[in-house]
Amino acid sequence: MGPGRLSWSLLLRCRRAAAALGAPRCRPLPARPLPARPLSAAAPLRAPLRPPGTGGGAPWNGAAGAGGDEEEEEEEGEEDEAALEELLAPSPLAPGPGAQRVAVVHPAVKWGPQKSPLTTAELQIAEAVALVDTLQNWTVLDKIIIPTKNPNKKFVFGKGNFQVLTEKIKKLPHVTAVFLNVERISSLTKKELEGAWGVPVFDRYTVVLHIFRCNARTKEAKLQVALAEIPLLRSNLKNEVSQRDQQRGGSRYIMGSGETFLETQNRVLKERELKIRNALEKLRRKRALLRTQRRKCEFPVVSVMGYTNCGKTTLIKALTGEAGLQPRDQLFATLDITAHAGYLPSHMPVIYVDTIGFLTDLPHNLVESFSATLEEVAYSDLIVHVRDITHPETILQKATVLSVLRNLNLPSHLLDSMVEVHNKVDLTEGYKPTEENALAVSALHGHGLEELKQEIEKKILTATGKKILTVNINLEGPQLSWLYKEATVQEVEVTPEDGTARVKVIIGSSAFGRYKNLFPNSEIFMS
């Protein structure tokens, strides 16, 4: 029994815990390893455990009458599925599937509270171009920086600059849309700009939402995108109503119902929003059940977070050795949260959670719509904050991530114990972190990974209350098999003369309590 050997039962428990999170197994099988599954509660749950005496047959559903209730549940399930498909129908807000030739326009604020001291207009428009490049068949025709005093006014720019900009846009060959690099524009501003330029105008909310729409894979992600569309649909509704003359365009009411067109459409939107929130709440409850299953296994969970395209997925691949992970060099490549199982230096199993990336000036409604997904972070044992240290806006990106994390109302101990990782140091010769406790890593080339794993293990032991112990056991007794089953066995030193062994283990608080009750005479030494 060599050092660090994991028992088959422990490996199975690790796999079950990872499965409860939607992760691949801890050690991939030699042939066709399972890909990571999204951490979504939309997947069907396993049948609950049977109570004693229920016997075999169909899965126990906890109800008194099996046959009729099962049929009713099946019918309800079909109805829920149909309602879900209706909510996930193609969005009326989605730009057409054809190619878009886009002019990217950035309003450069000259001074005042809206001017960020941590970036420049050139860097901001570069990120806007990167957003457009993320979308298939979208091409940037031109990028234009125009100064403005106040981007919140009706035409965003002053009269002279607006006229210059309009002339530039109209001279562009075959332009099909303008991306105005501001968080949100009002429906009135959108109408005026589209009238002046003759093409659709998108803001950051619209573009990022479309990227989310294209990258959403699970039902939960698609529902969250649909929820984020509600504010835009309301804004468009106001714009549409303003174009109607309700007073002179015949009856104000719809088919004698007593409702105006605006009231009817607002009611439909409220009903849609309620249905989406109810569907997300059902998925949230299912995820809570999966989380409870994971907690019973006591496997620690590490949430890996950071600015979009900072290398989170590449880092998780390096930490777990999971060949099935395929990182992509683009913004918001990860939209659904996924879980991946690995081991720390002590051979303790751990589950890494890959999360959605953040973005500067990401509209509040968009973040709020994905709060159901980000909720999982609050139940982690540790957060690893990954930074692309080569990016010219790395300080601003850090501030953005920390701001979002604070707004998620995470427990203070999670924020205080966070591990900061400076990634992509292979692109910066001789780089050394200036921030205290930050770790320099190249996820792509494996530099600094062992130090990172050791730091994660140290923080995990503190956060979870796990202990590293050495116990003296009698090899004829059941202690060794119990420890292999309930703890992480690191080393076994056998003394053949007296049939004893010294066993070094990592053990959780509850398992340690059970061990002391079962084996009160066992010799225990704290490491």
N, C-alpha and C positions, 0 to 999 in steps of 0.2 A: 504494500500500500504506500505508494510514493507521495511526495509532497504535492499538495494542491489537487489531489484527485477528487473529482465530483462523483457522487453516487448517481446511479441511474434514476433513482426516485427524485433526487434534487433536480436533475436535468428535466425530468418530466414536469415537475412543479414550475420550473422556470418557463418551460414552453407553454404551460397552461396560462400562466400569468401574462405572458406576451400575447397569447391568443386572445385573452380577455381585453387587451388593449388594441387588438387588430394588428399585432406585430408578427413578424416571421418568427420561426423557432430560434432558440438560442444558438444551436449549432445546425447549420443547414445540412440536409442530407446530401450525400455525394452526388446523386442524380437529381436534376431539376429542382434546386432549392426554391422554397416558396418565396414569392415576392412580398414585400411589406404591404400590409393592407391598411387603408385609411383608418384613423382612429375615429370612426363614425359609428354612431349607434344605429344607423340605418340598416346595418346588416342584421339578418334574422338571428335572434337569440337561441342558444341551445335550450332544450326543454329543461324546466326546473327539476331539481332532485325530487325523487318520489318520497313520500312519507313512508314510515315503516308499514309493511303489510299490504302495500298496494299492488305488489306483484308486477308481472310483465305486461306486454301489450303496448297500447298506444301511450305516448308520453302523458304523464299526469298533468292536468291543468289546474288542479287545486279546486275544482268545482264539484258540487255534489252529483249532478247529473252529467254523465260523460257525453253520451251520444248527441242529444239535442243541443247542449251547450257548445260542443265542438263545431256543429254545423253553423250555429249562430255566430261563433267567433270567426269562422271561415268567411261567412257572408260579410261580417263587419270588416274583416281584413281586406276583402275585395273592394268594398265601398271606400275604405281608407286609401287603398292603392289608386282607385279611379280618381278620387279627390286630389291626391298627390300629383298624379299625372296632369290634371287640369292646371294646378298651380305651377307646374314646371313646363307648361307650354311655351313655345318660342316667344320671346319678349318683343313687344311693339317698339321698344326703345333701341333694340339692337340695330346697328348700321347694317346695310345690305351686305350680302356675302361677297360682292364684287370687290375689286381693287379700289383702294383709296389713295389719292395723290394729295398729300397734306402739306399745307404751309404752317409751320410752327412759329407762333408769335409769343414773345415774352415781354410783358410790361415791366421794365426795370424801374423800380421805385428809387427816386433820387435821395430822399431823406425821410425822417419820421419813424414812428414805431413799427411800420410795416417793412422797413428795410432791415434785413438780417445782417448782423456783423460777421457771421460765420461762413458766408458764401459770397459768390459774385454772380452777376447776370449770366456770364458765359457758362459757369458750372450749372446754373439752374436750367438754362436752355438745353445743355448737353443731356441732363436727366430727362427732360421732356422729349428730346429726340430718341433717347433709349426706350422710353415708354412706347412711342409710335413703332419703333423697330421691333418691339416684342410681338406686335400683331401681324399675323400672316397676311400678305398681299397689301400691306400698308407701306407707302413709300413717302419719305420726306422730300418734298420738292425744294423747299427753301426754309431757312431759319432766320427769323428777323427779331432783333432786339430794338424796342422803341421805349424811350424814357417816358415816365409819367409821374405826376405828383400824387395822384390818388387813383388806384386801380378800381375803386368801388363806385366811381361815378358812372353815369349812364353809358357813355361811349368809351369808358376805360381810359382813353387818352385825351389830351387836349385837342382842340379843333385842328390846329396846323399839323400835328403829328398824325392825327387820325386820317387826314386827307392824304398825307404822304403814304401812310400804310395802305390805304384803300387803292391807291394807284399801283403800288408794288404788287398787291394781291391780284389785281385785275390783269396785270401784265404776265403773270405766271402761266405757262402753257398747260392747259387741261387740269387745272387745280379742281379738286372735288370737295375739299373740306379745309377748314382752318382750325387748328388746335391752339386755343388761347390758354397759355400756361398760368392760369389762376385756379384757386380751389373751387369756387362755384361762381357762375354768373346768373343773374336773375332772369326770369322768363322775358321780362321787358327788354333787358340788354341783349339777350340772345336774339329776340325778334328784330331789334334795330340793326344789329351787326349783320345778321343774315340778309336783311333787306339791302344793306349797303354793299355787301360783298357778293351776294348772289349764290352763296354756297352754305351748307350746314356749318355751324360753329360748335365745337366741343370744348368743354373745360376739363380740368384734371379729374373731377368726379366722374364725368362721362367716360373718359378714356380708361381710367383705372377700373371702373365698373365693367367695361367691355372686356378688358384683359381677364378679370375675374370670371366673367361669363364664359370666355373661351377656355379657361383652364379648369373650371369646376368639373369634377368627375363624379363625386358622390351626390346622392339626393340632398344630404344636409348642406353641402356647399352650394348647390343650386338653389335651395330654399333661402339661404342667407343672401345670395345675389338678388333673388326676387324681392326679399324684404328691403334691401338697399335701393331697389328701383322705385319704391313707393314715393319718396320725396320728389323724385324727378317726374313721376306720373302726375303728382299733384301740381307741380309747377307748370307742366305742359297743359294741364286742364285749365288753369287760370288763363294761360295764354290763348287757348282755344275759345274760352268763353268770352274773352275780351274782343275776339273777332266777330262774335255773334251779336247781333242787335236783338236782345231779348224783348225789348220794349216794342220794336216795330216789326219784328220778324214773325208775325203771326202770334199764336198763343204762347205764353211763357211756360206753360205746363206741358208735361209729357203725357199724352194720351188721356187727359182728364184725371191724372193721378193726384193732382195737387202739388206735385214736385216740379221745380224748375230743372232745367238740364244740369246746372251746376250741382244742385242738391242730389239729383239722381246719381251723377258720376262720383260725387264725394262719398255717397253711401256705398256704392259698389267698391270703391277703393278701401273704405274702412272694413268692409266685409272680407275683402281679399287679405288685407293686412292681418286681421284677426285669425283667419284660416292658416296663414303662414306661421304666425306666432304659435298657434296651437300645435301645428305639425312639428315645429322646432322644439316645443316643450315636451312632446312625446319622445322625441329623439334624445332630449336632454335627460329625461327620466331613465331611459334605457342605458344611456352612458353612465349614469350614476350607479346603476345595478352592476355594470361591468367593472366600475371602479371599486365597488365593494368586494367583488370577487378577487380583484387584484390585491386589495389591502389584506385579505385573508392570507395571501401567499407571502406578504411582507417583503416583496422585491422593491428596492428603491427605484424612483423614477426621476430622470434628469430631463428638464425641458431645455432644448437648445434654441435660442432666440437671437434675433439680430435684424439689421437693415436688409432689405431685399437684395439678393445676389451677393451676399457677403461670404458665402461658402459654408452655410450651415449643413447642407446635405452632404457635401464633400467631407466635412469634418466627421459627421456621423458614420459615413462609409469607412473612414480611416479608423475610427474608434472601435467599430464592430467587425470590420472585415467582411461586410455583407456585399457579395459580388453583384447581387440583383439591383442595388441602388445605382441609378444613373443620373447624376447631377447634370443640370443644364445651365449654361451661361446666359441666363436671361432673367428679367425682372419678374417676380411672382411666379416662378416655375413651380413652387410648392404652395398650393392653396389649401388642400386637405391636410389636416394634421395626421402624421403617421408615426408608428412606434417601431423601434428596432432593439433587439436584445443583444447584449454583449457582456463582457467580463472585465472587472477591474484587476489591478495587479495581484490582489489577494485571492483571486478567483471568485470573488463575490459577483453573482449575477446582477445586472443592472439593466434598466429599460430606458433608452434614449428616445425622446419625443421630438420629432421635427415639426416646427411650427411655421405659420405664415409669416412672411417678411413684412417689415414696416416701411413707410415712405414719408418723407417730409411733406407737410401740407396735405396729408391724407384726411379727407373730410370726416368730421365726427360721426355723421350718420353711417358712413361706410364701416368705421371701426366698430360702432355699436351693433351693426347688423351681424358682425362676426364674433360678438361677445360670447355666444354659445360655444363656439369652437375654442376661443381663448380662455374660457372658464376652466378648461382642463389644466392650465398652467398653475392655477391656484392650489391644485392638489399634488403638485410635484414636491419632491424632497429637496431639489436644488435647481437653480437656473444657471445655465452657461450662456453668457452674452458674447456672441461672436462679432468681431469687427474686421472689416476690410481695411487694414492699416495703410494700404497703398492708395486708397481713394483720397482725392484732394479735399473732400468734405467729410472726412472721417469723424471730426469733432462734432459737426452738426448732426451726423448720423447717430452718433452716440447719444446726444441730447434728445433726439427724436425718439429713440428706442426707450430711454429711461422715462421720458414724459408719458409715453403710452403705457408702460408698465405701472407707473404710479397711478394713472387714471383707471387701471383695471382693479384697483383696491386690493392688491395682493397682500398677503400677510407680511408684516414688517421683517420677520426673520428670513423670508425668501429674498427680499431685496438686500438685506444686510449681508447675507452669505453668498451672494452672487459671484460667480467666477467669470472674470473678464479675459477673453482670448483675443489676442492680436493675430489675425490670420494673414496668409499670403506674404510672410516675411521673406520667402525665397526671392521675391521681386524687389526687395530693398536690402542692399548689401550692408552687413554689419549692424542690422537693426537691433536695438535694445529698448524695451518698454520704459517710458518715463513714469507712467502711472504705477503706484504702489500695488503690489500683488497681481499685476497683469502678467499673463504668460504669452510668450512669443511662439507661434506655431505656423508650420506650413502643412495644412491638411493634405495637400496634393502630394508632397514629397515625404511626409511622415516626420518632419522635424518637430521636436518638442512634445510629441504625443505621450511619451512615458511620463514626463513631468506633469502633463495635464491629467493623465489618469490617476496619478498619485494624489494630486490636489483634489480631484473629484472624490476619490475614496476617503480622504481625510474629512472633507466637508460632509459626505454622506454618513460617515460614522457618527459625527456630531449631531447631524439633523435627525437621524433615525433612532439614536440611542443604542445602536448595535455595539457589541463589545468584542474585543479580541482576547480570548482566554486560552490557557493551557490547562488541561485536566489530566489527571492520572486515572487510568481505568484498568479494570481486570478484563483481559481478552476473553475470558469464559462468560462474562456477563453480557447484557444487551446494550450497554452504553454506546459502544462504537457504532453499531447499526442505527441506533436512535439518533446519534449525532450526525451521521451521514444523511439521515432522512430529514432532520429538522434544522440543521445548521450548515454552514459552509466549512468543510474540513480542509485545512491548509496543509498540515504536516502530521505524520504518524511515525513516532519513534518507538519501535518495539524493543522490549527487553526480554529475550527468549528465556533467560534463566528463571525468572519468576512469573512469566506469563502476563506481564503488564505492558502498558504503552503510555507514552505521553502524547496527547493529541492537542494540536493547536487549531482552534476553530474561531469563526466569526459567527456570532449568535445574537438574535434579536432579544429584546427585553422579555417578551411574553414566553418565548421558547426557553430562555434562561431560567425564568421562574418555574416553568414546568420541569426542567431538568433537575433543579434543586429539590423539588417536591418528590420526583421519582427516585432520585439517587442522592439522598441526604448525606451519605457518608463519603461521597466522591471528593477527592482533593482537587481544589480549583485554585489556579494562580492567574492573577490579572497581568496582562502583557503591558 
